[in-house]
Structures are given as structure tokens and as C-alpha cells.
Amino acid sequence: MIDPIDLKLLRALQAEPTLSVAELGVRIGLSHTPCWRRLKKLESAGAVVGRNVVLDADVLGLHITVFCFIQLTHHDKASMEAFEQSARAHPNILQCYTMSGEQDYMLRVVTSSVKAYEQLMKNDLLSLPCVGQMNSSFALSEIKNTSLLPI
């Protein structure tokens, strides 16, 4: 059971994932050992699954974000698992969601240019297992992009 102190710990860690356990303890009002125990408990429970460094895609030359909507040709378990495994392995696919409605999946893809996306689409995305139809929408600007959960 996650209590108010655990939530305080998670909020602080989410805001600053590079905090040491000692610094985290100071932020939430616990000494090192109880803070460490709580953090280990939350990690074991799966509430904390990693710590990430956020990179600026634009600074790194990945100027284009595309949302790809995929319809599969087959909807059996093996086809879906094959598609999902391939999507997980592709470095340009940052996110992949199963969807309700007409589309089966939505991908968030980053690439350096429209031309690079065209090549990625032709050579990689359309070759993912069981892809039947694909529609792409280019993001014009990013308004909000966060991984901070509202806890």
C-alpha cells in the first residue's frame, strides 16, 4: 500500500531522478536508511521502473515527430505479438499503443527530416509484421511532453 510518505518520495524522485538517497531523504524528511528501504520497497512493487535522462530531440537533429496509425492485416495473437515485438525493437519508435476504434496501433516516431521519414516508412514501418494500412500525421509543434504522473 502506497502511503502519503511514499507519494512524497515518488513526487520528489519524479521531479529530480538524479537525487541520491541521502538527498531524497532530506527532501521528504527521512533519514537515509528509512528512505532507502521505502525506495527499495517501491522498486520491488514496480512503482519505480527506472530513472531516465530526458534528451532534447531537436538539439540532437531529430526534428520530425510523426504519429503513425496502423491497421493490421490479421488480428490473431501471433500477429499482434510479432508486430509489438518489432515495434519495441525499432529505435525510431518511441511509443507504441494498442488502440480502440478503427486503428489497431498508434506509434510515435522521431526522425531527422521528412525525407528521412519517407525512407523509414518505406523501408521499415511498412515492413513491420502484418501491417495492412498506415496513416501518418506530422506534429507541427510540441506543446507539452512529460513523463511526470499526476500523483
C-alpha positions as CSV (number, residue, x, y, z in Angstrom):
1,M,0.0,0.0,0.0
2,I,1.4,3.4,-1.0
3,D,1.1,5.9,1.8
4,P,1.5,9.7,1.9
5,I,5.2,9.5,2.6
6,D,5.7,7.1,-0.4
7,L,3.8,9.6,-2.6
8,K,6.1,12.4,-1.3
9,L,9.1,10.3,-2.1
10,L,7.8,9.5,-5.6
11,R,7.0,13.1,-6.4
12,A,10.5,14.2,-5.4
13,L,12.1,11.4,-7.3
14,Q,10.0,12.1,-10.4
15,A,10.9,15.8,-10.3
16,E,14.6,15.1,-9.8
17,P,15.5,11.5,-10.7
18,T,19.3,12.1,-10.1
19,L,18.8,12.7,-6.4
20,S,20.9,10.5,-4.1
21,V,19.1,8.5,-1.4
22,A,20.5,10.9,1.1
23,E,19.3,14.0,-0.8
24,L,15.9,12.3,-1.3
25,G,15.6,11.6,2.4
26,V,16.3,15.3,3.2
27,R,13.6,16.4,0.7
28,I,11.0,14.2,2.3
29,G,12.1,14.4,5.9
30,L,13.5,10.9,6.4
31,S,17.0,9.7,7.3
32,H,19.0,7.7,4.8
33,T,18.1,4.1,5.9
34,P,14.3,4.5,6.1
35,C,14.3,6.4,2.8
36,W,16.4,3.7,1.1
37,R,14.0,1.0,2.5
38,R,11.0,2.8,1.1
39,L,12.6,3.3,-2.3
40,K,13.6,-0.4,-2.5
41,K,10.0,-1.4,-1.5
42,L,8.6,0.9,-4.2
43,E,11.0,-0.5,-6.8
44,S,10.2,-4.1,-5.8
45,A,6.5,-3.3,-6.1
46,G,7.0,-2.0,-9.6
47,A,6.1,1.6,-8.8
48,V,9.6,2.8,-9.8
49,V,10.7,1.1,-13.0
50,G,13.7,3.2,-13.8
51,R,15.3,6.7,-13.9
52,N,15.6,8.5,-17.2
53,V,17.6,11.3,-18.6
54,V,15.5,13.5,-20.9
55,L,17.2,14.5,-24.1
56,D,16.1,17.3,-26.5
57,A,15.3,15.6,-29.8
58,D,15.5,18.8,-31.8
59,V,19.0,19.6,-30.5
60,L,20.1,16.1,-31.5
61,G,18.8,16.6,-35.0
62,L,15.6,14.6,-34.7
63,H,13.4,17.5,-35.8
64,I,10.4,15.5,-37.0
65,T,7.8,13.8,-34.8
66,V,5.2,11.6,-36.6
67,F,2.2,9.8,-35.2
68,C,1.5,6.7,-37.2
69,F,-1.8,4.9,-37.1
70,I,-1.6,1.2,-38.0
71,Q,-4.2,-1.3,-39.1
72,L,-3.1,-4.9,-39.1
73,T,-4.0,-7.4,-41.8
74,H,-4.6,-10.1,-39.2
75,H,-5.8,-9.8,-35.6
76,D,-4.7,-13.1,-34.1
77,K,-2.4,-13.3,-31.0
78,A,0.7,-14.3,-33.0
79,S,0.3,-11.4,-35.5
80,M,-0.2,-8.8,-32.7
81,E,2.8,-10.2,-30.7
82,A,5.0,-10.2,-33.8
83,F,4.1,-6.5,-34.5
84,E,4.6,-5.5,-30.9
85,Q,8.0,-7.2,-30.6
86,S,9.2,-5.5,-33.8
87,A,7.9,-2.1,-32.7
88,R,9.7,-2.4,-29.3
89,A,12.9,-3.2,-31.1
90,H,12.9,-0.3,-33.6
91,P,14.9,2.7,-32.3
92,N,12.9,5.4,-34.1
93,I,9.6,4.2,-32.5
94,L,9.5,5.9,-29.1
95,Q,6.0,4.9,-28.1
96,C,3.5,2.2,-29.3
97,Y,0.0,1.9,-28.0
98,T,-2.8,-0.5,-28.9
99,M,-5.9,1.5,-29.7
100,S,-9.6,1.1,-29.6
101,G,-11.6,2.1,-32.7
102,E,-10.6,1.8,-36.3
103,Q,-6.8,1.8,-35.8
104,D,-5.0,-1.1,-34.1
105,Y,-1.9,0.8,-33.0
106,M,-0.5,4.3,-32.7
107,L,3.2,4.9,-32.9
108,R,5.2,8.0,-32.0
109,V,8.2,8.1,-34.3
110,V,11.1,10.6,-34.4
111,T,13.4,11.2,-37.4
112,S,15.7,13.9,-38.7
113,S,13.6,15.1,-41.7
114,V,10.5,14.4,-43.8
115,K,12.8,12.7,-46.4
116,A,14.3,10.5,-43.7
117,Y,10.7,9.7,-42.5
118,E,9.8,8.7,-46.1
119,Q,12.7,6.3,-46.2
120,L,11.9,5.0,-42.7
121,M,8.3,4.4,-43.7
122,K,9.1,2.6,-47.0
123,N,12.0,0.5,-45.6
124,D,11.0,-0.2,-42.0
125,L,7.5,0.8,-40.9
126,L,5.5,-0.8,-43.7
127,S,7.7,-3.9,-43.3
128,L,6.7,-4.4,-39.7
129,P,4.8,-7.7,-39.3
130,C,1.1,-7.7,-40.5
131,V,0.9,-4.0,-41.4
132,G,-2.1,-3.5,-43.6
133,Q,-2.7,0.2,-43.6
134,M,-0.8,3.1,-42.2
135,N,-1.7,6.8,-41.9
136,S,0.8,9.4,-40.7
137,S,0.3,12.7,-39.1
138,F,3.2,15.1,-38.6
139,A,3.4,17.1,-35.4
140,L,3.8,20.8,-36.1
141,S,5.0,21.8,-32.7
142,E,5.3,20.3,-29.2
143,I,3.1,22.0,-26.6
144,K,3.7,19.5,-23.7
145,N,5.8,16.4,-23.4
146,T,6.2,15.0,-19.9
147,S,6.5,11.7,-18.2
148,L,5.5,13.1,-14.8
149,L,2.5,11.3,-13.4
150,P,-0.2,13.4,-11.6
151,I,0.4,11.8,-8.1
